[in-house]
Amino acid sequence: MFSFTYVGCCRKIQLYPKGRRHGNGSHLSLYLVTVDSTTLSPASKIYAEFTLRILDQVQARHIAGKGNYWYSASNPETGWARFATTSYFNQHGNGLLVKDVCLVEAEVTIHGIASAL
């Protein structure tokens, strides 16, 4: 997992190479998560637009997922349980996994922070 901070909020990328939830055993799962959702008050929300990518290390291409989400203390994560099939991800020569290294990229834009009055 990789953590990063922006606008005072710490996020991490969670990658499950053998899947999670309804992708377990068949897909790579990829999520963008609020690291410490306890710092958000129960009435606070952060609206983010994001793109998560797994980069092809051989050719200039990638697989990507785009989304938007209202993060809160009770809903600290979003992503894809079925981001890519494990067979495609592990396929020799496609460039997603080279010498046991996978490159993941996140592009995140915070559009708003809401708090109850």
Biopython code that builds the backbone (N, CA, C, O; Angstrom):
import numpy as np
from Bio.PDB.StructureBuilder import StructureBuilder

atoms = [
    (1, "MET", "N", (0.836, -1.177, 0.000)),
    (1, "MET", "CA", (0.000, 0.000, 0.000)),
    (1, "MET", "C", (0.882, 1.242, 0.000)),
    (1, "MET", "O", (1.983, 1.241, 0.551)),
    (2, "PHE", "N", (0.387, 2.280, -0.616)),
    (2, "PHE", "CA", (1.114, 3.534, -0.740)),
    (2, "PHE", "C", (0.243, 4.649, -0.182)),
    (2, "PHE", "O", (-0.930, 4.754, -0.541)),
    (3, "SER", "N", (0.797, 5.480, 0.689)),
    (3, "SER", "CA", (0.045, 6.592, 1.276)),
    (3, "SER", "C", (0.561, 7.924, 0.751)),
    (3, "SER", "O", (1.751, 8.069, 0.473)),
    (4, "PHE", "N", (-0.337, 8.895, 0.618)),
    (4, "PHE", "CA", (0.049, 10.244, 0.225)),
    (4, "PHE", "C", (-0.911, 11.235, 0.868)),
    (4, "PHE", "O", (-2.022, 10.869, 1.253)),
    (5, "THR", "N", (-0.483, 12.492, 0.984)),
    (5, "THR", "CA", (-1.283, 13.523, 1.646)),
    (5, "THR", "C", (-1.564, 14.662, 0.686)),
    (5, "THR", "O", (-0.688, 15.072, -0.075)),
    (6, "TYR", "N", (-2.792, 15.176, 0.720)),
    (6, "TYR", "CA", (-3.173, 16.374, -0.022)),
    (6, "TYR", "C", (-4.301, 17.053, 0.723)),
    (6, "TYR", "O", (-5.128, 16.392, 1.352)),
    (7, "VAL", "N", (-4.335, 18.348, 0.655)),
    (7, "VAL", "CA", (-5.341, 19.181, 1.321)),
    (7, "VAL", "C", (-5.546, 18.721, 2.768)),
    (7, "VAL", "O", (-6.672, 18.660, 3.261)),
    (8, "GLY", "N", (-4.452, 18.403, 3.426)),
    (8, "GLY", "CA", (-4.542, 17.997, 4.823)),
    (8, "GLY", "C", (-5.160, 16.641, 5.043)),
    (8, "GLY", "O", (-5.391, 16.253, 6.189)),
    (9, "CYS", "N", (-5.439, 15.900, 3.976)),
    (9, "CYS", "CA", (-6.053, 14.578, 4.089)),
    (9, "CYS", "C", (-5.077, 13.531, 3.591)),
    (9, "CYS", "O", (-4.474, 13.685, 2.529)),
    (10, "CYS", "N", (-4.928, 12.505, 4.333)),
    (10, "CYS", "CA", (-4.021, 11.433, 3.938)),
    (10, "CYS", "C", (-4.828, 10.321, 3.271)),
    (10, "CYS", "O", (-5.848, 9.880, 3.800)),
    (11, "ARG", "N", (-4.368, 9.881, 2.125)),
    (11, "ARG", "CA", (-5.019, 8.820, 1.366)),
    (11, "ARG", "C", (-4.010, 7.710, 1.122)),
    (11, "ARG", "O", (-2.802, 7.918, 1.227)),
    (12, "LYS", "N", (-4.517, 6.533, 0.795)),
    (12, "LYS", "CA", (-3.634, 5.461, 0.365)),
    (12, "LYS", "C", (-4.316, 4.690, -0.749)),
    (12, "LYS", "O", (-5.540, 4.663, -0.873)),
    (13, "ILE", "N", (-3.476, 4.070, -1.544)),
    (13, "ILE", "CA", (-3.942, 3.187, -2.594)),
    (13, "ILE", "C", (-3.817, 1.774, -2.046)),
    (13, "ILE", "O", (-2.757, 1.377, -1.564)),
    (14, "GLN", "N", (-4.896, 1.029, -2.122)),
    (14, "GLN", "CA", (-4.851, -0.368, -1.706)),
    (14, "GLN", "C", (-5.005, -1.236, -2.946)),
    (14, "GLN", "O", (-5.997, -1.132, -3.667)),
    (15, "LEU", "N", (-4.018, -2.091, -3.187)),
    (15, "LEU", "CA", (-4.043, -3.007, -4.312)),
    (15, "LEU", "C", (-4.035, -4.425, -3.767)),
    (15, "LEU", "O", (-3.168, -4.792, -2.975)),
    (16, "TYR", "N", (-4.994, -5.207, -4.192)),
    (16, "TYR", "CA", (-5.110, -6.600, -3.785)),
    (16, "TYR", "C", (-4.895, -7.457, -5.036)),
    (16, "TYR", "O", (-5.820, -7.622, -5.831)),
    (17, "PRO", "N", (-3.677, -8.010, -5.223)),
    (17, "PRO", "CA", (-3.389, -8.748, -6.454)),
    (17, "PRO", "C", (-4.213, -10.027, -6.617)),
    (17, "PRO", "O", (-4.367, -10.520, -7.735)),
    (18, "LYS", "N", (-4.740, -10.566, -5.526)),
    (18, "LYS", "CA", (-5.578, -11.766, -5.603)),
    (18, "LYS", "C", (-7.050, -11.436, -5.392)),
    (18, "LYS", "O", (-7.875, -12.335, -5.228)),
    (19, "GLY", "N", (-7.377, -10.148, -5.397)),
    (19, "GLY", "CA", (-8.759, -9.722, -5.302)),
    (19, "GLY", "C", (-9.259, -9.520, -3.894)),
    (19, "GLY", "O", (-8.635, -9.931, -2.916)),
    (20, "ARG", "N", (-10.403, -8.874, -3.823)),
    (20, "ARG", "CA", (-11.090, -8.568, -2.569)),
    (20, "ARG", "C", (-12.593, -8.547, -2.862)),
    (20, "ARG", "O", (-13.018, -8.226, -3.972)),
    (21, "ARG", "N", (-13.371, -8.888, -1.869)),
    (21, "ARG", "CA", (-14.839, -8.891, -1.994)),
    (21, "ARG", "C", (-15.269, -9.743, -3.190)),
    (21, "ARG", "O", (-14.817, -10.883, -3.304)),
    (22, "HIS", "N", (-16.115, -9.242, -4.075)),
    (22, "HIS", "CA", (-16.622, -10.049, -5.186)),
    (22, "HIS", "C", (-15.613, -10.236, -6.323)),
    (22, "HIS", "O", (-15.944, -10.836, -7.345)),
    (23, "GLY", "N", (-14.386, -9.728, -6.156)),
    (23, "GLY", "CA", (-13.309, -9.995, -7.106)),
    (23, "GLY", "C", (-12.312, -11.012, -6.572)),
    (23, "GLY", "O", (-11.320, -11.316, -7.234)),
    (24, "ASN", "N", (-12.568, -11.539, -5.376)),
    (24, "ASN", "CA", (-11.637, -12.439, -4.705)),
    (24, "ASN", "C", (-11.361, -13.686, -5.545)),
    (24, "ASN", "O", (-12.277, -14.416, -5.922)),
    (25, "GLY", "N", (-10.078, -13.911, -5.830)),
    (25, "GLY", "CA", (-9.669, -15.103, -6.563)),
    (25, "GLY", "C", (-9.698, -14.979, -8.068)),
    (25, "GLY", "O", (-9.144, -15.834, -8.759)),
    (26, "SER", "N", (-10.330, -13.938, -8.605)),
    (26, "SER", "CA", (-10.451, -13.822, -10.059)),
    (26, "SER", "C", (-9.958, -12.493, -10.613)),
    (26, "SER", "O", (-9.654, -12.387, -11.801)),
    (27, "HIS", "N", (-9.877, -11.481, -9.758)),
    (27, "HIS", "CA", (-9.530, -10.140, -10.217)),
    (27, "HIS", "C", (-8.538, -9.452, -9.278)),
    (27, "HIS", "O", (-8.462, -9.772, -8.092)),
    (28, "LEU", "N", (-7.796, -8.521, -9.820)),
    (28, "LEU", "CA", (-7.011, -7.585, -9.028)),
    (28, "LEU", "C", (-7.988, -6.512, -8.563)),
    (28, "LEU", "O", (-8.779, -6.010, -9.362)),
    (29, "SER", "N", (-7.944, -6.155, -7.287)),
    (29, "SER", "CA", (-8.822, -5.114, -6.742)),
    (29, "SER", "C", (-7.987, -3.882, -6.417)),
    (29, "SER", "O", (-6.847, -4.004, -5.968)),
    (30, "LEU", "N", (-8.556, -2.679, -6.646)),
    (30, "LEU", "CA", (-7.825, -1.434, -6.447)),
    (30, "LEU", "C", (-8.751, -0.394, -5.825)),
    (30, "LEU", "O", (-9.852, -0.154, -6.318)),
    (31, "TYR", "N", (-8.285, 0.228, -4.724)),
    (31, "TYR", "CA", (-9.109, 1.177, -3.971)),
    (31, "TYR", "C", (-8.323, 2.427, -3.610)),
    (31, "TYR", "O", (-7.102, 2.384, -3.460)),
    (32, "LEU", "N", (-9.036, 3.544, -3.472)),
    (32, "LEU", "CA", (-8.503, 4.783, -2.921)),
    (32, "LEU", "C", (-9.183, 4.979, -1.574)),
    (32, "LEU", "O", (-10.411, 5.022, -1.493)),
    (33, "VAL", "N", (-8.378, 5.099, -0.507)),
    (33, "VAL", "CA", (-8.894, 5.035, 0.862)),
    (33, "VAL", "C", (-8.437, 6.236, 1.677)),
    (33, "VAL", "O", (-7.300, 6.688, 1.537)),
    (34, "THR", "N", (-9.323, 6.757, 2.533)),
    (34, "THR", "CA", (-8.948, 7.749, 3.530)),
    (34, "THR", "C", (-8.217, 7.003, 4.635)),
    (34, "THR", "O", (-8.764, 6.070, 5.224)),
    (35, "VAL", "N", (-6.980, 7.409, 4.920)),
    (35, "VAL", "CA", (-6.165, 6.683, 5.887)),
    (35, "VAL", "C", (-6.716, 6.806, 7.296)),
    (35, "VAL", "O", (-6.869, 5.795, 7.982)),
    (36, "ASP", "N", (-7.017, 8.010, 7.743)),
    (36, "ASP", "CA", (-7.493, 8.200, 9.104)),
    (36, "ASP", "C", (-8.849, 8.886, 9.071)),
    (36, "ASP", "O", (-8.949, 10.097, 9.267)),
    (37, "SER", "N", (-9.881, 8.110, 8.822)),
    (37, "SER", "CA", (-11.229, 8.683, 8.729)),
    (37, "SER", "C", (-11.735, 9.185, 10.072)),
    (37, "SER", "O", (-12.745, 9.887, 10.121)),
    (38, "THR", "N", (-11.054, 8.840, 11.166)),
    (38, "THR", "CA", (-11.481, 9.308, 12.484)),
    (38, "THR", "C", (-11.217, 10.803, 12.651)),
    (38, "THR", "O", (-11.782, 11.427, 13.550)),
    (39, "THR", "N", (-10.363, 11.394, 11.797)),
    (39, "THR", "CA", (-10.120, 12.836, 11.890)),
    (39, "THR", "C", (-11.267, 13.631, 11.286)),
    (39, "THR", "O", (-11.374, 14.835, 11.518)),
    (40, "LEU", "N", (-12.123, 12.977, 10.517)),
    (40, "LEU", "CA", (-13.310, 13.644, 9.980)),
    (40, "LEU", "C", (-14.430, 13.558, 11.006)),
    (40, "LEU", "O", (-14.673, 12.501, 11.589)),
    (41, "SER", "N", (-15.097, 14.663, 11.219)),
    (41, "SER", "CA", (-16.258, 14.604, 12.109)),
    (41, "SER", "C", (-17.345, 13.797, 11.400)),
    (41, "SER", "O", (-17.333, 13.693, 10.174)),
    (42, "PRO", "N", (-18.281, 13.226, 12.157)),
    (42, "PRO", "CA", (-19.330, 12.416, 11.532)),
    (42, "PRO", "C", (-20.143, 13.171, 10.479)),
    (42, "PRO", "O", (-20.721, 12.552, 9.585)),
    (43, "ALA", "N", (-20.192, 14.485, 10.576)),
    (43, "ALA", "CA", (-20.981, 15.282, 9.642)),
    (43, "ALA", "C", (-20.149, 15.856, 8.488)),
    (43, "ALA", "O", (-20.698, 16.542, 7.626)),
    (44, "SER", "N", (-18.849, 15.591, 8.455)),
    (44, "SER", "CA", (-17.976, 16.129, 7.410)),
    (44, "SER", "C", (-17.851, 15.162, 6.244)),
    (44, "SER", "O", (-17.873, 13.943, 6.416)),
    (45, "LYS", "N", (-17.718, 15.741, 5.047)),
    (45, "LYS", "CA", (-17.527, 14.948, 3.837)),
    (45, "LYS", "C", (-16.540, 15.660, 2.930)),
    (45, "LYS", "O", (-16.446, 16.887, 2.929)),
    (46, "ILE", "N", (-15.805, 14.868, 2.157)),
    (46, "ILE", "CA", (-14.862, 15.408, 1.176)),
    (46, "ILE", "C", (-15.226, 14.819, -0.176)),
    (46, "ILE", "O", (-15.285, 13.600, -0.340)),
    (47, "TYR", "N", (-15.472, 15.703, -1.154)),
    (47, "TYR", "CA", (-15.831, 15.240, -2.495)),
    (47, "TYR", "C", (-14.592, 15.247, -3.375)),
    (47, "TYR", "O", (-13.952, 16.284, -3.549)),
    (48, "ALA", "N", (-14.256, 14.090, -3.928)),
    (48, "ALA", "CA", (-13.064, 13.962, -4.761)),
    (48, "ALA", "C", (-13.404, 13.298, -6.083)),
    (48, "ALA", "O", (-14.259, 12.415, -6.151)),
    (49, "GLU", "N", (-12.727, 13.735, -7.125)),
    (49, "GLU", "CA", (-12.751, 13.092, -8.433)),
    (49, "GLU", "C", (-11.369, 12.465, -8.599)),
    (49, "GLU", "O", (-10.365, 13.095, -8.269)),
    (50, "PHE", "N", (-11.305, 11.245, -9.101)),
    (50, "PHE", "CA", (-10.010, 10.571, -9.142)),
    (50, "PHE", "C", (-9.906, 9.607, -10.319)),
    (50, "PHE", "O", (-10.905, 9.144, -10.870)),
    (51, "THR", "N", (-8.674, 9.328, -10.676)),
    (51, "THR", "CA", (-8.333, 8.304, -11.651)),
    (51, "THR", "C", (-7.233, 7.452, -11.046)),
    (51, "THR", "O", (-6.222, 7.976, -10.578)),
    (52, "LEU", "N", (-7.428, 6.144, -11.053)),
    (52, "LEU", "CA", (-6.393, 5.212, -10.632)),
    (52, "LEU", "C", (-5.941, 4.440, -11.860)),
    (52, "LEU", "O", (-6.764, 3.972, -12.647)),
    (53, "ARG", "N", (-4.615, 4.308, -12.022)),
    (53, "ARG", "CA", (-4.066, 3.643, -13.199)),
    (53, "ARG", "C", (-3.023, 2.610, -12.792)),
    (53, "ARG", "O", (-2.292, 2.802, -11.821)),
    (54, "ILE", "N", (-2.963, 1.519, -13.538)),
    (54, "ILE", "CA", (-1.838, 0.602, -13.487)),
    (54, "ILE", "C", (-1.119, 0.807, -14.811)),
    (54, "ILE", "O", (-1.692, 0.616, -15.884)),
    (55, "LEU", "N", (0.151, 1.202, -14.716)),
    (55, "LEU", "CA", (0.913, 1.567, -15.894)),
    (55, "LEU", "C", (1.550, 0.350, -16.553)),
    (55, "LEU", "O", (2.049, -0.553, -15.881)),
    (56, "ASP", "N", (1.522, 0.347, -17.865)),
    (56, "ASP", "CA", (2.214, -0.656, -18.662)),
    (56, "ASP", "C", (3.676, -0.238, -18.721)),
    (56, "ASP", "O", (3.986, 0.851, -19.204)),
    (57, "GLN", "N", (4.580, -1.086, -18.239)),
    (57, "GLN", "CA", (5.994, -0.758, -18.168)),
    (57, "GLN", "C", (6.744, -1.059, -19.459)),
    (57, "GLN", "O", (7.936, -0.768, -19.562)),
    (58, "VAL", "N", (6.065, -1.638, -20.444)),
    (58, "VAL", "CA", (6.694, -1.996, -21.703)),
    (58, "VAL", "C", (6.272, -1.044, -22.816)),
    (58, "VAL", "O", (7.109, -0.555, -23.574)),
    (59, "GLN", "N", (4.983, -0.787, -22.908)),
    (59, "GLN", "CA", (4.437, 0.109, -23.923)),
    (59, "GLN", "C", (3.836, 1.330, -23.238)),
    (59, "GLN", "O", (3.584, 1.307, -22.033)),
    (60, "ALA", "N", (3.613, 2.373, -23.984)),
    (60, "ALA", "CA", (3.053, 3.619, -23.423)),
    (60, "ALA", "C", (1.533, 3.521, -23.344)),
    (60, "ALA", "O", (0.820, 4.199, -24.084)),
    (61, "ARG", "N", (1.043, 2.673, -22.440)),
    (61, "ARG", "CA", (-0.404, 2.534, -22.233)),
    (61, "ARG", "C", (-0.652, 2.154, -20.778)),
    (61, "ARG", "O", (0.291, 1.939, -20.017)),
    (62, "HIS", "N", (-1.897, 2.074, -20.403)),
    (62, "HIS", "CA", (-2.243, 1.734, -19.033)),
    (62, "HIS", "C", (-3.691, 1.274, -18.974)),
    (62, "HIS", "O", (-4.443, 1.426, -19.937)),
    (63, "ILE", "N", (-4.072, 0.709, -17.833)),
    (63, "ILE", "CA", (-5.488, 0.454, -17.583)),
    (63, "ILE", "C", (-5.896, 1.408, -16.474)),
    (63, "ILE", "O", (-5.142, 1.630, -15.527)),
    (64, "ALA", "N", (-7.085, 1.970, -16.595)),
    (64, "ALA", "CA", (-7.493, 3.024, -15.661)),
    (64, "ALA", "C", (-8.954, 2.882, -15.271)),
    (64, "ALA", "O", (-9.773, 2.312, -15.992)),
    (65, "GLY", "N", (-9.239, 3.424, -14.102)),
    (65, "GLY", "CA", (-10.600, 3.567, -13.630)),
    (65, "GLY", "C", (-10.786, 4.984, -13.133)),
    (65, "GLY", "O", (-9.935, 5.517, -12.420)),
    (66, "LYS", "N", (-11.911, 5.602, -13.511)),
    (66, "LYS", "CA", (-12.211, 6.967, -13.077)),
    (66, "LYS", "C", (-13.454, 6.937, -12.204)),
    (66, "LYS", "O", (-14.365, 6.137, -12.414)),
    (67, "GLY", "N", (-13.470, 7.828, -11.220)),
    (67, "GLY", "CA", (-14.629, 7.886, -10.352)),
    (67, "GLY", "C", (-14.690, 9.182, -9.576)),
    (67, "GLY", "O", (-13.785, 10.013, -9.647)),
    (68, "ASN", "N", (-15.764, 9.340, -8.840)),
    (68, "ASN", "CA", (-15.916, 10.451, -7.909)),
    (68, "ASN", "C", (-16.640, 9.906, -6.692)),
    (68, "ASN", "O", (-17.387, 8.931, -6.780)),
    (69, "TYR", "N", (-16.408, 10.550, -5.549)),
    (69, "TYR", "CA", (-16.904, 9.956, -4.319)),
    (69, "TYR", "C", (-16.940, 10.992, -3.208)),
    (69, "TYR", "O", (-16.077, 11.866, -3.131)),
    (70, "TRP", "N", (-17.948, 10.886, -2.347)),
    (70, "TRP", "CA", (-18.020, 11.672, -1.118)),
    (70, "TRP", "C", (-17.420, 10.822, 0.001)),
    (70, "TRP", "O", (-18.065, 9.898, 0.494)),
    (71, "TYR", "N", (-16.190, 11.134, 0.400)),
    (71, "TYR", "CA", (-15.540, 10.427, 1.506)),
    (71, "TYR", "C", (-16.074, 10.957, 2.824)),
    (71, "TYR", "O", (-16.328, 12.153, 2.967)),
    (72, "SER", "N", (-16.243, 10.055, 3.791)),
    (72, "SER", "CA", (-16.681, 10.455, 5.127)),
    (72, "SER", "C", (-16.118, 9.458, 6.134)),
    (72, "SER", "O", (-15.504, 8.461, 5.754)),
    (73, "ALA", "N", (-16.330, 9.729, 7.410)),
    (73, "ALA", "CA", (-15.859, 8.824, 8.455)),
    (73, "ALA", "C", (-16.498, 7.447, 8.311)),
    (73, "ALA", "O", (-15.853, 6.435, 8.585)),
    (74, "SER", "N", (-17.749, 7.400, 7.888)),
    (74, "SER", "CA", (-18.436, 6.118, 7.751)),
    (74, "SER", "C", (-18.242, 5.476, 6.376)),
    (74, "SER", "O", (-18.538, 4.294, 6.203)),
    (75, "ASN", "N", (-17.747, 6.242, 5.394)),
    (75, "ASN", "CA", (-17.491, 5.725, 4.041)),
    (75, "ASN", "C", (-16.092, 6.157, 3.593)),
    (75, "ASN", "O", (-15.957, 7.069, 2.777)),
    (76, "PRO", "N", (-15.051, 5.503, 4.123)),
    (76, "PRO", "CA", (-13.691, 5.978, 3.889)),
    (76, "PRO", "C", (-13.011, 5.445, 2.630)),
    (76, "PRO", "O", (-11.868, 5.816, 2.362)),
    (77, "GLU", "N", (-13.674, 4.583, 1.845)),
    (77, "GLU", "CA", (-12.998, 4.019, 0.682)),
    (77, "GLU", "C", (-13.933, 3.817, -0.491)),
    (77, "GLU", "O", (-15.145, 3.662, -0.341)),
    (78, "THR", "N", (-13.319, 3.826, -1.672)),
    (78, "THR", "CA", (-14.033, 3.482, -2.887)),
    (78, "THR", "C", (-13.037, 2.920, -3.885)),
    (78, "THR", "O", (-11.834, 3.157, -3.781)),
    (79, "GLY", "N", (-13.539, 2.191, -4.829)),
    (79, "GLY", "CA", (-12.667, 1.606, -5.840)),
    (79, "GLY", "C", (-13.349, 0.461, -6.548)),
    (79, "GLY", "O", (-14.574, 0.416, -6.664)),
    (80, "TRP", "N", (-12.527, -0.470, -7.021)),
    (80, "TRP", "CA", (-13.026, -1.548, -7.862)),
    (80, "TRP", "C", (-12.559, -2.895, -7.334)),
    (80, "TRP", "O", (-11.358, -3.143, -7.232)),
    (81, "ALA", "N", (-13.499, -3.763, -7.001)),
    (81, "ALA", "CA", (-13.182, -5.136, -6.614)),
    (81, "ALA", "C", (-12.735, -5.923, -7.842)),
    (81, "ALA", "O", (-11.999, -6.902, -7.720)),
    (82, "ARG", "N", (-13.177, -5.499, -9.021)),
    (82, "ARG", "CA", (-12.823, -6.168, -10.275)),
    (82, "ARG", "C", (-12.158, -5.178, -11.226)),
    (82, "ARG", "O", (-12.702, -4.867, -12.285)),
    (83, "PHE", "N", (-10.991, -4.688, -10.848)),
    (83, "PHE", "CA", (-10.273, -3.708, -11.667)),
    (83, "PHE", "C", (-9.700, -4.349, -12.926)),
    (83, "PHE", "O", (-9.811, -3.779, -14.012)),
    (84, "ALA", "N", (-9.092, -5.519, -12.797)),
    (84, "ALA", "CA", (-8.548, -6.272, -13.935)),
    (84, "ALA", "C", (-8.535, -7.743, -13.563)),
    (84, "ALA", "O", (-8.351, -8.082, -12.394)),
    (85, "THR", "N", (-8.724, -8.613, -14.527)),
    (85, "THR", "CA", (-8.657, -10.034, -14.209)),
    (85, "THR", "C", (-7.226, -10.397, -13.814)),
    (85, "THR", "O", (-6.265, -9.826, -14.329)),
    (86, "THR", "N", (-7.099, -11.345, -12.901)),
    (86, "THR", "CA", (-5.755, -11.759, -12.482)),
    (86, "THR", "C", (-4.997, -12.392, -13.642)),
    (86, "THR", "O", (-3.777, -12.252, -13.726)),
    (87, "SER", "N", (-5.689, -13.079, -14.527)),
    (87, "SER", "CA", (-5.004, -13.685, -15.670)),
    (87, "SER", "C", (-4.422, -12.616, -16.589)),
    (87, "SER", "O", (-3.304, -12.771, -17.082)),
    (88, "TYR", "N", (-5.159, -11.539, -16.827)),
    (88, "TYR", "CA", (-4.640, -10.448, -17.661)),
    (88, "TYR", "C", (-3.495, -9.717, -16.955)),
    (88, "TYR", "O", (-2.474, -9.416, -17.573)),
    (89, "PHE", "N", (-3.663, -9.438, -15.682)),
    (89, "PHE", "CA", (-2.637, -8.729, -14.919)),
    (89, "PHE", "C", (-1.321, -9.505, -14.895)),
    (89, "PHE", "O", (-0.250, -8.917, -15.047)),
    (90, "ASN", "N", (-1.398, -10.812, -14.708)),
    (90, "ASN", "CA", (-0.207, -11.650, -14.603)),
    (90, "ASN", "C", (0.329, -12.139, -15.949)),
    (90, "ASN", "O", (1.375, -12.786, -15.995)),
    (91, "GLN", "N", (-0.362, -11.843, -17.029)),
    (91, "GLN", "CA", (0.034, -12.323, -18.355)),
    (91, "GLN", "C", (1.433, -11.821, -18.720)),
    (91, "GLN", "O", (1.699, -10.619, -18.709)),
    (92, "HIS", "N", (2.305, -12.751, -19.038)),
    (92, "HIS", "CA", (3.680, -12.410, -19.403)),
    (92, "HIS", "C", (3.695, -11.554, -20.669)),
    (92, "HIS", "O", (3.050, -11.885, -21.664)),
    (93, "GLY", "N", (4.430, -10.463, -20.617)),
    (93, "GLY", "CA", (4.610, -9.623, -21.795)),
    (93, "GLY", "C", (3.634, -8.467, -21.943)),
    (93, "GLY", "O", (3.819, -7.631, -22.827)),
    (94, "ASN", "N", (2.579, -8.389, -21.092)),
    (94, "ASN", "CA", (1.661, -7.260, -21.252)),
    (94, "ASN", "C", (2.147, -6.001, -20.542)),
    (94, "ASN", "O", (1.566, -4.933, -20.735)),
    (95, "GLY", "N", (3.190, -6.096, -19.729)),
    (95, "GLY", "CA", (3.829, -4.928, -19.140)),
    (95, "GLY", "C", (3.253, -4.413, -17.845)),
    (95, "GLY", "O", (3.776, -3.446, -17.293)),
    (96, "LEU", "N", (2.186, -5.024, -17.331)),
    (96, "LEU", "CA", (1.594, -4.544, -16.079)),
    (96, "LEU", "C", (2.372, -5.026, -14.859)),
    (96, "LEU", "O", (2.445, -4.330, -13.846)),
    (97, "LEU", "N", (2.947, -6.206, -14.961)),
    (97, "LEU", "CA", (3.739, -6.775, -13.882)),
    (97, "LEU", "C", (5.076, -7.224, -14.475)),
    (97, "LEU", "O", (5.139, -8.201, -15.220)),
    (98, "VAL", "N", (6.137, -6.498, -14.135)),
    (98, "VAL", "CA", (7.468, -6.782, -14.673)),
    (98, "VAL", "C", (8.418, -7.007, -13.506)),
    (98, "VAL", "O", (8.616, -6.115, -12.682)),
    (99, "LYS", "N", (9.007, -8.198, -13.435)),
    (99, "LYS", "CA", (9.926, -8.577, -12.349)),
    (99, "LYS", "C", (9.293, -8.307, -10.985)),
    (99, "LYS", "O", (9.932, -7.741, -10.098)),
    (100, "ASP", "N", (8.045, -8.712, -10.826)),
    (100, "ASP", "CA", (7.276, -8.544, -9.590)),
    (100, "ASP", "C", (7.061, -7.091, -9.193)),
    (100, "ASP", "O", (6.826, -6.805, -8.019)),
    (101, "VAL", "N", (7.137, -6.158, -10.155)),
    (101, "VAL", "CA", (6.907, -4.740, -9.899)),
    (101, "VAL", "C", (5.695, -4.278, -10.696)),
    (101, "VAL", "O", (5.573, -4.545, -11.891)),
    (102, "CYS", "N", (4.811, -3.586, -10.008)),
    (102, "CYS", "CA", (3.611, -3.012, -10.614)),
    (102, "CYS", "C", (3.614, -1.512, -10.316)),
    (102, "CYS", "O", (3.814, -1.114, -9.169)),
    (103, "LEU", "N", (3.397, -0.683, -11.326)),
    (103, "LEU", "CA", (3.366, 0.765, -11.131)),
    (103, "LEU", "C", (1.920, 1.251, -11.113)),
    (103, "LEU", "O", (1.173, 1.063, -12.073)),
    (104, "VAL", "N", (1.542, 1.879, -9.999)),
    (104, "VAL", "CA", (0.180, 2.389, -9.831)),
    (104, "VAL", "C", (0.255, 3.900, -9.700)),
    (104, "VAL", "O", (1.138, 4.430, -9.026)),
    (105, "GLU", "N", (-0.670, 4.588, -10.343)),
    (105, "GLU", "CA", (-0.696, 6.050, -10.337)),
    (105, "GLU", "C", (-2.081, 6.521, -9.915)),
    (105, "GLU", "O", (-3.092, 5.938, -10.307)),
    (106, "ALA", "N", (-2.118, 7.574, -9.119)),
    (106, "ALA", "CA", (-3.385, 8.178, -8.696)),
    (106, "ALA", "C", (-3.381, 9.646, -9.081)),
    (106, "ALA", "O", (-2.399, 10.355, -8.864)),
    (107, "GLU", "N", (-4.478, 10.089, -9.649)),
    (107, "GLU", "CA", (-4.707, 11.508, -9.949)),
    (107, "GLU", "C", (-5.974, 11.888, -9.202)),
    (107, "GLU", "O", (-7.051, 11.363, -9.484)),
    (108, "VAL", "N", (-5.842, 12.804, -8.246)),
    (108, "VAL", "CA", (-6.964, 13.137, -7.362)),
    (108, "VAL", "C", (-7.207, 14.639, -7.376)),
    (108, "VAL", "O", (-6.271, 15.428, -7.242)),
    (109, "THR", "N", (-8.463, 15.029, -7.539)),
    (109, "THR", "CA", (-8.867, 16.426, -7.449)),
    (109, "THR", "C", (-9.940, 16.540, -6.371)),
    (109, "THR", "O", (-10.972, 15.872, -6.437)),
    (110, "ILE", "N", (-9.687, 17.391, -5.379)),
    (110, "ILE", "CA", (-10.681, 17.656, -4.341)),
    (110, "ILE", "C", (-11.563, 18.799, -4.830)),
    (110, "ILE", "O", (-11.075, 19.893, -5.113)),
    (111, "HIS", "N", (-12.868, 18.536, -4.928)),
    (111, "HIS", "CA", (-13.799, 19.567, -5.394)),
    (111, "HIS", "C", (-14.511, 20.281, -4.260)),
    (111, "HIS", "O", (-15.019, 21.388, -4.441)),
    (112, "GLY", "N", (-14.550, 19.656, -3.097)),
    (112, "GLY", "CA", (-15.240, 20.330, -2.000)),
    (112, "GLY", "C", (-15.148, 19.580, -0.691)),
    (112, "GLY", "O", (-14.984, 18.361, -0.646)),
    (113, "ILE", "N", (-15.259, 20.354, 0.370)),
    (113, "ILE", "CA", (-15.294, 19.816, 1.720)),
    (113, "ILE", "C", (-16.554, 20.384, 2.369)),
    (113, "ILE", "O", (-16.747, 21.599, 2.413)),
    (114, "ALA", "N", (-17.398, 19.501, 2.868)),
    (114, "ALA", "CA", (-18.659, 19.931, 3.475)),
    (114, "ALA", "C", (-18.695, 19.532, 4.939)),
    (114, "ALA", "O", (-18.292, 18.427, 5.304)),
    (115, "SER", "N", (-19.180, 20.440, 5.774)),
    (115, "SER", "CA", (-19.370, 20.190, 7.182)),
    (115, "SER", "C", (-20.731, 20.700, 7.602)),
    (115, "SER", "O", (-21.217, 21.703, 7.079)),
    (116, "ALA", "N", (-21.345, 20.010, 8.544)),
    (116, "ALA", "CA", (-22.631, 20.471, 9.058)),
    (116, "ALA", "C", (-22.399, 21.720, 9.905)),
    (116, "ALA", "O", (-21.365, 21.863, 10.558)),
    (117, "LEU", "N", (-23.365, 22.606, 9.882)),
    (117, "LEU", "CA", (-23.269, 23.847, 10.675)),
    (117, "LEU", "C", (-23.591, 23.611, 12.121)),
    (117, "LEU", "O", (-23.558, 24.545, 12.922)),
]
sb = StructureBuilder()
sb.init_structure("model")
sb.init_model(0)
sb.init_chain("A")
sb.init_seg("    ")
for serial, (resi, resn, name, xyz) in enumerate(atoms, 1):
    if name == "N":
        sb.init_residue(resn, " ", resi, " ")
    sb.init_atom(name, np.array(xyz, "f"), 0.0, 1.0, " ", f" {name:<3s}", serial, name[0])
structure = sb.get_structure()
